Amino acid sequence: MIGKKVIDTDPITIAEVKEMLGELSEHYELTYEQNLALDHVIKFSKLDEESAKKLVEELSEIIKKTQAIKVADVMPEDMADLRLIFAKERGSYKQEDMEKILEIVNNYR
């Protein structure tokens, strides 16, 4: 990888990865790793790209963007699932915030 360096990184949702790899596969033959990634995102993506972006945008008003992306990828069904997502995060959220997050997620189900 001579001459290449990472300039910027930005986390994206599984739905966005699915769209990117899908477009890439139409024009080029994917590598083994890219095929594995495409199979994974096809199996586990629960939203389309546009809905995922809207969901992350709404959740970003309450929580950090990286957390919003995790929530959009997992689409937790109850409070226990949501707590598992935030288990490693520093700080804690109020019960009202957690309930509001679940309401927003349920709107996109």
TORTIMAR-788062 format. One record per residue: residue number from 1; residue in three letters; x, y, z of N, C-alpha, C in turn. Coordinates in Angstrom, 2 decimals. Layout:
N
+-----+-----+---------+---------+---------+---------+---------+---------+---------+---------+---------+
!   n ! res !     n_X !     n_Y !     n_Z !    ca_X !    ca_Y !    ca_Z !     c_X !     c_Y !     c_Z !
+-----+-----+---------+---------+---------+---------+---------+---------+---------+---------+---------+
! NUM ! Ala !       X !       Y !       Z !       X !       Y !       Z !       X !       Y !       Z !
...
+-----+-----+---------+---------+---------+---------+---------+---------+---------+---------+---------+
***
This chain:
109
+-----+-----+---------+---------+---------+---------+---------+---------+---------+---------+---------+
!   n ! res !     n_X !     n_Y !     n_Z !    ca_X !    ca_Y !    ca_Z !     c_X !     c_Y !     c_Z !
+-----+-----+---------+---------+---------+---------+---------+---------+---------+---------+---------+
!   1 ! Met !    0.83 !   -1.18 !    0.00 !    0.00 !    0.00 !    0.00 !    0.87 !    1.25 !    0.00 !
!   2 ! Ile !    1.82 !    1.27 !   -0.85 !    2.71 !    2.42 !   -0.94 !    1.94 !    3.61 !   -1.51 !
!   3 ! Gly !    2.10 !    4.74 !   -0.86 !    1.48 !    5.96 !   -1.36 !    0.04 !    6.16 !   -0.95 !
!   4 ! Lys !   -0.49 !    5.27 !   -0.13 !   -1.87 !    5.42 !    0.30 !   -1.91 !    5.64 !    1.80 !
!   5 ! Lys !   -2.73 !    6.58 !    2.21 !   -2.93 !    6.79 !    3.64 !   -4.37 !    7.20 !    3.87 !
!   6 ! Val !   -4.82 !    6.95 !    5.05 !   -6.19 !    7.30 !    5.41 !   -6.25 !    8.78 !    5.71 !
!   7 ! Ile !   -7.10 !    9.48 !    5.02 !   -7.24 !   10.92 !    5.23 !   -8.33 !   11.20 !    6.26 !
!   8 ! Asp !   -9.42 !   10.46 !    6.16 !  -10.55 !   10.69 !    7.05 !  -11.35 !    9.40 !    7.18 !
!   9 ! Thr !  -11.90 !    9.17 !    8.35 !  -12.79 !    8.03 !    8.55 !  -14.12 !    8.53 !    9.07 !
!  10 ! Asp !  -15.16 !    7.89 !    8.62 !  -16.50 !    8.26 !    9.04 !  -17.33 !    6.97 !    9.10 !
!  11 ! Pro !  -17.89 !    6.63 !   10.26 !  -18.67 !    5.40 !   10.35 !  -19.95 !    5.50 !    9.52 !
!  12 ! Ile !  -20.34 !    4.37 !    8.92 !  -21.56 !    4.33 !    8.13 !  -22.38 !    3.11 !    8.55 !
!  13 ! Thr !  -23.64 !    3.12 !    8.18 !  -24.53 !    2.03 !    8.55 !  -24.34 !    0.83 !    7.63 !
!  14 ! Ile !  -24.85 !   -0.31 !    8.07 !  -24.79 !   -1.52 !    7.27 !  -25.54 !   -1.33 !    5.94 !
!  15 ! Ala !  -26.63 !   -0.59 !    5.97 !  -27.41 !   -0.35 !    4.76 !  -26.59 !    0.42 !    3.73 !
!  16 ! Glu !  -25.78 !    1.37 !    4.17 !  -24.94 !    2.13 !    3.26 !  -23.83 !    1.24 !    2.67 !
!  17 ! Val !  -23.29 !    0.35 !    3.49 !  -22.28 !   -0.58 !    3.01 !  -22.88 !   -1.50 !    1.95 !
!  18 ! Lys !  -24.10 !   -1.96 !    2.20 !  -24.79 !   -2.84 !    1.24 !  -24.95 !   -2.14 !   -0.10 !
!  19 ! Glu !  -25.34 !   -0.89 !   -0.06 !  -25.53 !   -0.12 !   -1.29 !  -24.19 !    0.09 !   -2.02 !
!  20 ! Met !  -23.15 !    0.43 !   -1.28 !  -21.83 !    0.65 !   -1.89 !  -21.28 !   -0.61 !   -2.54 !
!  21 ! Leu !  -21.34 !   -1.73 !   -1.81 !  -20.83 !   -2.98 !   -2.35 !  -21.68 !   -3.48 !   -3.51 !
!  22 ! Gly !  -22.98 !   -3.23 !   -3.45 !  -23.85 !   -3.60 !   -4.56 !  -23.50 !   -2.86 !   -5.83 !
!  23 ! Glu !  -23.27 !   -1.56 !   -5.72 !  -22.87 !   -0.76 !   -6.88 !  -21.50 !   -1.19 !   -7.40 !
!  24 ! Leu !  -20.59 !   -1.47 !   -6.48 !  -19.25 !   -1.89 !   -6.87 !  -19.28 !   -3.23 !   -7.59 !
!  25 ! Ser !  -20.15 !   -4.13 !   -7.15 !  -20.22 !   -5.46 !   -7.76 !  -20.80 !   -5.41 !   -9.18 !
!  26 ! Glu !  -21.55 !   -4.36 !   -9.50 !  -22.10 !   -4.22 !  -10.85 !  -21.01 !   -3.87 !  -11.86 !
!  27 ! His !  -19.97 !   -3.18 !  -11.41 !  -18.92 !   -2.70 !  -12.32 !  -17.64 !   -3.51 !  -12.28 !
!  28 ! Tyr !  -17.35 !   -4.14 !  -11.14 !  -16.10 !   -4.87 !  -10.97 !  -16.39 !   -6.21 !  -10.31 !
!  29 ! Glu !  -15.42 !   -7.09 !  -10.45 !  -15.52 !   -8.37 !   -9.74 !  -15.00 !   -8.14 !   -8.33 !
!  30 ! Leu !  -15.80 !   -8.54 !   -7.35 !  -15.43 !   -8.32 !   -5.95 !  -14.39 !   -9.33 !   -5.50 !
!  31 ! Thr !  -13.56 !   -8.90 !   -4.56 !  -12.59 !   -9.81 !   -3.96 !  -13.31 !  -10.75 !   -3.00 !
!  32 ! Tyr !  -12.60 !  -11.74 !   -2.51 !  -13.18 !  -12.70 !   -1.58 !  -13.73 !  -12.00 !   -0.34 !
!  33 ! Glu !  -12.93 !  -11.08 !    0.23 !  -13.35 !  -10.37 !    1.43 !  -14.57 !   -9.48 !    1.17 !
!  34 ! Gln !  -14.59 !   -8.85 !    0.01 !  -15.72 !   -8.01 !   -0.33 !  -16.99 !   -8.84 !   -0.51 !
!  35 ! Asn !  -16.85 !  -10.03 !   -1.10 !  -18.01 !  -10.93 !   -1.24 !  -18.53 !  -11.37 !    0.11 !
!  36 ! Leu !  -17.62 !  -11.68 !    1.04 !  -18.05 !  -12.05 !    2.39 !  -18.79 !  -10.89 !    3.06 !
!  37 ! Ala !  -18.23 !   -9.69 !    2.91 !  -18.87 !   -8.51 !    3.50 !  -20.25 !   -8.28 !    2.88 !
!  38 ! Leu !  -20.36 !   -8.43 !    1.58 !  -21.64 !   -8.24 !    0.90 !  -22.67 !   -9.28 !    1.37 !
!  39 ! Asp !  -22.26 !  -10.53 !    1.50 !  -23.17 !  -11.57 !    2.01 !  -23.64 !  -11.22 !    3.43 !
!  40 ! His !  -22.71 !  -10.74 !    4.25 !  -23.05 !  -10.39 !    5.63 !  -24.07 !   -9.26 !    5.68 !
!  41 ! Val !  -23.82 !   -8.20 !    4.93 !  -24.74 !   -7.05 !    5.00 !  -26.09 !   -7.37 !    4.37 !
!  42 ! Ile !  -26.12 !   -8.26 !    3.38 !  -27.40 !   -8.66 !    2.81 !  -28.23 !   -9.41 !    3.86 !
!  43 ! Lys !  -27.57 !  -10.27 !    4.63 !  -28.27 !  -11.05 !    5.66 !  -28.74 !  -10.19 !    6.83 !
!  44 ! Phe !  -27.93 !   -9.20 !    7.23 !  -28.19 !   -8.51 !    8.48 !  -28.71 !   -7.08 !    8.36 !
!  45 ! Ser !  -28.78 !   -6.52 !    7.17 !  -29.31 !   -5.16 !    7.06 !  -30.83 !   -5.21 !    7.21 !
!  46 ! Lys !  -31.35 !   -4.33 !    8.02 !  -32.78 !   -4.34 !    8.32 !  -33.51 !   -3.15 !    7.73 !
!  47 ! Leu !  -32.76 !   -2.19 !    7.19 !  -33.35 !   -0.99 !    6.60 !  -32.72 !   -0.74 !    5.23 !
!  48 ! Asp !  -33.40 !    0.07 !    4.43 !  -32.77 !    0.53 !    3.21 !  -31.90 !    1.74 !    3.54 !
!  49 ! Glu !  -31.07 !    2.15 !    2.60 !  -30.09 !    3.20 !    2.85 !  -30.73 !    4.52 !    3.27 !
!  50 ! Glu !  -31.78 !    4.92 !    2.59 !  -32.43 !    6.20 !    2.89 !  -33.04 !    6.21 !    4.30 !
!  51 ! Ser !  -33.72 !    5.14 !    4.65 !  -34.33 !    5.06 !    5.98 !  -33.27 !    5.04 !    7.07 !
!  52 ! Ala !  -32.17 !    4.34 !    6.81 !  -31.08 !    4.27 !    7.79 !  -30.48 !    5.65 !    8.04 !
!  53 ! Lys !  -30.29 !    6.41 !    6.96 !  -29.74 !    7.76 !    7.12 !  -30.69 !    8.66 !    7.92 !
!  54 ! Lys !  -31.98 !    8.56 !    7.64 !  -32.96 !    9.36 !    8.37 !  -33.00 !    8.97 !    9.84 !
!  55 ! Leu !  -32.94 !    7.67 !   10.11 !  -32.94 !    7.19 !   11.48 !  -31.73 !    7.69 !   12.24 !
!  56 ! Val !  -30.56 !    7.59 !   11.64 !  -29.32 !    8.06 !   12.28 !  -29.40 !    9.56 !   12.53 !
!  57 ! Glu !  -29.96 !   10.28 !   11.59 !  -30.10 !   11.74 !   11.75 !  -31.00 !   12.07 !   12.94 !
!  58 ! Glu !  -32.11 !   11.36 !   13.08 !  -33.02 !   11.60 !   14.20 !  -32.37 !   11.21 !   15.53 !
!  59 ! Leu !  -31.69 !   10.08 !   15.54 !  -31.07 !    9.61 !   16.77 !  -29.88 !   10.48 !   17.18 !
!  60 ! Ser !  -29.22 !   11.11 !   16.22 !  -28.06 !   11.95 !   16.52 !  -28.41 !   13.16 !   17.36 !
!  61 ! Glu !  -29.69 !   13.51 !   17.40 !  -30.12 !   14.62 !   18.24 !  -30.09 !   14.23 !   19.72 !
!  62 ! Ile !  -30.19 !   12.93 !   19.99 !  -30.24 !   12.44 !   21.37 !  -28.89 !   11.86 !   21.81 !
!  63 ! Ile !  -28.28 !   11.08 !   20.92 !  -27.03 !   10.38 !   21.24 !  -25.96 !   10.70 !   20.20 !
!  64 ! Lys !  -24.73 !   10.24 !   20.45 !  -23.64 !   10.47 !   19.50 !  -23.90 !    9.71 !   18.20 !
!  65 ! Lys !  -23.28 !   10.20 !   17.13 !  -23.50 !    9.62 !   15.81 !  -23.07 !    8.15 !   15.77 !
!  66 ! Thr !  -21.94 !    7.81 !   16.37 !  -21.47 !    6.43 !   16.35 !  -22.46 !    5.51 !   17.07 !
!  67 ! Gln !  -23.03 !    5.99 !   18.15 !  -24.03 !    5.20 !   18.87 !  -25.31 !    5.08 !   18.04 !
!  68 ! Ala !  -25.67 !    6.17 !   17.37 !  -26.87 !    6.15 !   16.53 !  -26.72 !    5.14 !   15.40 !
!  69 ! Ile !  -25.53 !    5.02 !   14.84 !  -25.28 !    4.05 !   13.78 !  -25.40 !    2.63 !   14.32 !
!  70 ! Lys !  -24.87 !    2.39 !   15.52 !  -25.01 !    1.06 !   16.13 !  -26.48 !    0.71 !   16.34 !
!  71 ! Val !  -27.24 !    1.67 !   16.84 !  -28.67 !    1.44 !   17.08 !  -29.38 !    1.16 !   15.75 !
!  72 ! Ala !  -29.06 !    1.91 !   14.71 !  -29.69 !    1.72 !   13.40 !  -29.33 !    0.36 !   12.80 !
!  73 ! Asp !  -28.12 !   -0.12 !   13.04 !  -27.71 !   -1.42 !   12.52 !  -28.39 !   -2.57 !   13.24 !
!  74 ! Val !  -28.52 !   -2.45 !   14.56 !  -29.07 !   -3.53 !   15.37 !  -30.60 !   -3.48 !   15.42 !
!  75 ! Met !  -31.18 !   -2.31 !   15.41 !  -32.62 !   -2.11 !   15.53 !  -33.17 !   -2.84 !   16.75 !
!  76 ! Pro !  -32.79 !   -2.41 !   17.97 !  -33.21 !   -3.10 !   19.19 !  -34.73 !   -3.10 !   19.34 !
!  77 ! Glu !  -35.23 !   -4.21 !   19.88 !  -36.68 !   -4.36 !   20.02 !  -37.19 !   -3.97 !   21.40 !
!  78 ! Asp !  -36.31 !   -4.06 !   22.41 !  -36.75 !   -3.71 !   23.76 !  -35.61 !   -3.03 !   24.52 !
!  79 ! Met !  -35.91 !   -2.66 !   25.75 !  -34.96 !   -1.91 !   26.57 !  -33.69 !   -2.73 !   26.85 !
!  80 ! Ala !  -33.84 !   -4.04 !   27.02 !  -32.67 !   -4.89 !   27.29 !  -31.69 !   -4.87 !   26.13 !
!  81 ! Asp !  -32.20 !   -4.96 !   24.91 !  -31.33 !   -4.89 !   23.73 !  -30.63 !   -3.54 !   23.65 !
!  82 ! Leu !  -31.36 !   -2.50 !   23.94 !  -30.79 !   -1.15 !   23.88 !  -29.70 !   -0.97 !   24.94 !
!  83 ! Arg !  -29.93 !   -1.50 !   26.12 !  -28.91 !   -1.40 !   27.18 !  -27.63 !   -2.13 !   26.80 !
!  84 ! Leu !  -27.77 !   -3.26 !   26.09 !  -26.60 !   -4.00 !   25.64 !  -25.74 !   -3.18 !   24.67 !
!  85 ! Ile !  -26.39 !   -2.40 !   23.84 !  -25.65 !   -1.56 !   22.90 !  -24.84 !   -0.51 !   23.66 !
!  86 ! Phe !  -25.41 !    0.04 !   24.71 !  -24.74 !    1.10 !   25.46 !  -23.91 !    0.58 !   26.63 !
!  87 ! Ala !  -23.77 !   -0.73 !   26.78 !  -23.07 !   -1.31 !   27.93 !  -21.61 !   -0.87 !   28.01 !
!  88 ! Lys !  -20.93 !   -0.75 !   26.88 !  -19.52 !   -0.38 !   26.89 !  -19.29 !    1.13 !   26.89 !
!  89 ! Glu !  -20.32 !    1.88 !   26.66 !  -20.19 !    3.34 !   26.56 !  -20.03 !    3.98 !   27.93 !
!  90 ! Arg !  -19.30 !    5.06 !   27.95 !  -19.17 !    5.82 !   29.19 !  -20.42 !    6.66 !   29.40 !
!  91 ! Gly !  -20.72 !    6.87 !   30.65 !  -21.90 !    7.66 !   30.97 !  -23.15 !    6.81 !   30.86 !
!  92 ! Ser !  -24.24 !    7.37 !   31.26 !  -25.49 !    6.64 !   31.17 !  -26.58 !    7.59 !   30.68 !
!  93 ! Tyr !  -27.63 !    7.01 !   30.19 !  -28.74 !    7.81 !   29.68 !  -29.94 !    7.61 !   30.58 !
!  94 ! Lys !  -30.77 !    8.62 !   30.63 !  -31.98 !    8.56 !   31.44 !  -32.97 !    7.60 !   30.79 !
!  95 ! Gln !  -33.86 !    7.12 !   31.62 !  -34.90 !    6.20 !   31.15 !  -35.74 !    6.84 !   30.05 !
!  96 ! Glu !  -36.03 !    8.15 !   30.18 !  -36.85 !    8.84 !   29.17 !  -36.14 !    8.86 !   27.82 !
!  97 ! Asp !  -34.82 !    9.09 !   27.84 !  -34.05 !    9.11 !   26.60 !  -34.06 !    7.74 !   25.94 !
!  98 ! Met !  -33.90 !    6.69 !   26.74 !  -33.90 !    5.33 !   26.20 !  -35.26 !    5.00 !   25.59 !
!  99 ! Glu !  -36.33 !    5.40 !   26.25 !  -37.67 !    5.15 !   25.73 !  -37.91 !    5.93 !   24.43 !
! 100 ! Lys !  -37.38 !    7.15 !   24.38 !  -37.53 !    7.96 !   23.18 !  -36.77 !    7.33 !   22.01 !
! 101 ! Ile !  -35.58 !    6.78 !   22.29 !  -34.80 !    6.10 !   21.26 !  -35.58 !    4.91 !   20.72 !
! 102 ! Leu !  -36.18 !    4.13 !   21.61 !  -36.97 !    2.97 !   21.17 !  -38.18 !    3.39 !   20.35 !
! 103 ! Glu !  -38.81 !    4.50 !   20.71 !  -39.95 !    5.00 !   19.94 !  -39.53 !    5.36 !   18.52 !
! 104 ! Ile !  -38.39 !    6.05 !   18.42 !  -37.89 !    6.45 !   17.10 !  -37.57 !    5.22 !   16.27 !
! 105 ! Val !  -36.91 !    4.24 !   16.88 !  -36.56 !    3.01 !   16.17 !  -37.82 !    2.27 !   15.71 !
! 106 ! Asn !  -38.83 !    2.22 !   16.56 !  -40.07 !    1.52 !   16.21 !  -40.80 !    2.20 !   15.04 !
! 107 ! Asn !  -40.60 !    3.50 !   14.87 !  -41.20 !    4.21 !   13.73 !  -40.61 !    3.75 !   12.40 !
! 108 ! Tyr !  -39.40 !    3.20 !   12.42 !  -38.72 !    2.78 !   11.20 !  -38.82 !    1.26 !   10.97 !
! 109 ! Arg !  -39.48 !    0.57 !   11.83 !  -39.61 !   -0.88 !   11.71 !  -40.58 !   -1.27 !   10.63 !
+-----+-----+---------+---------+---------+---------+---------+---------+---------+---------+---------+
***
